[in-house]
């Protein structure tokens, strides 16, 4: 992605947050107000509280919009963006939908309500770390990489446990919000959002739907305790940390000489990779396996938690790929019609490939762990995922002496 394209993507994400109020009122509140007004007086008399409820719904949406405007205000200054929103690239419908979904992400990572969800990985991960690296002084030099780091909660948890942690994220919706939350010096529960106002099915009551959630559930600066061992990289996981060559050129893997050198430098650079609700997000899972194997040092560990619900399984789009000349970096044999779907390995196939082709050994494995993702704990729907946990160790290279 060129600098100009990257700036436009950033502006569209900023603009989507800026226009959330208009979008949410038009898509969520106005249709329900119109429906209410269309009822006969007799039917209105059956639910006389509904008009007041819609007023409260509007108020909650506007409070959410205040939260996003604060995010925009801080982000413009930090990212050095044009301060005039009217001159930003306009968001797509996908960008606007993301502003709604991001409230679920905030709930998932930074609320007390979703601690049980986060603990499904954390308890298993910490049990391994306490056994493998119990010494707090040793932990200071152990580098952990978290691709798809989202809003950074797992980064903070592991830094608090004493590790040097780098997150990676490609979504500017995530990057803008994570920077706001992580560096905002917010007091514990100092911000208020209304994450449930966008969902009307499976609600226990309208009071529960409109209840506030206070975030973050911790004082982040206290958890970090002045330790500067946390970072976040922006860009494609495969492009930044994958092997210098050997993967098809695409939107997510560049032929730029500087990037090839950067990938070379990242070889065997981390002790632990943690993939949390991530491994099923790419169109080519082998790219992820190549990258994890490349960036891990020999004897390093790959910890995974999440479902295998491939994001592109039903996507009819195509992508452009090509071969990278190892000498010149030139892209050749360009194919403009490669389906993004089509490489969805089963769990057993994935594990076998990881062990046979990428030199991993299985240390621990659990399947069928039930987990929500930003689920309303008071909801009446059984929504969630069947997740898998595994701990793999990368085999050390063996050398023969003649």
Beta strands, then each sheet from edge to edge (+ up, - down):
strand 1: 143-147
strand 2: 164-169
strand 3: 191-193
strand 4: 213-215
strand 5: 230-234
strand 6: 270-276
strand 7: 296-306
strand 8: 318-324
strand 9: 331-339
strand 10: 360-371
strand 11: 385-394
sheet 1: 5+ 2+ 1+ 6+ 7+ 11- 10+
sheet 2: 3+ 4-
sheet 3: 8+ 9-
end
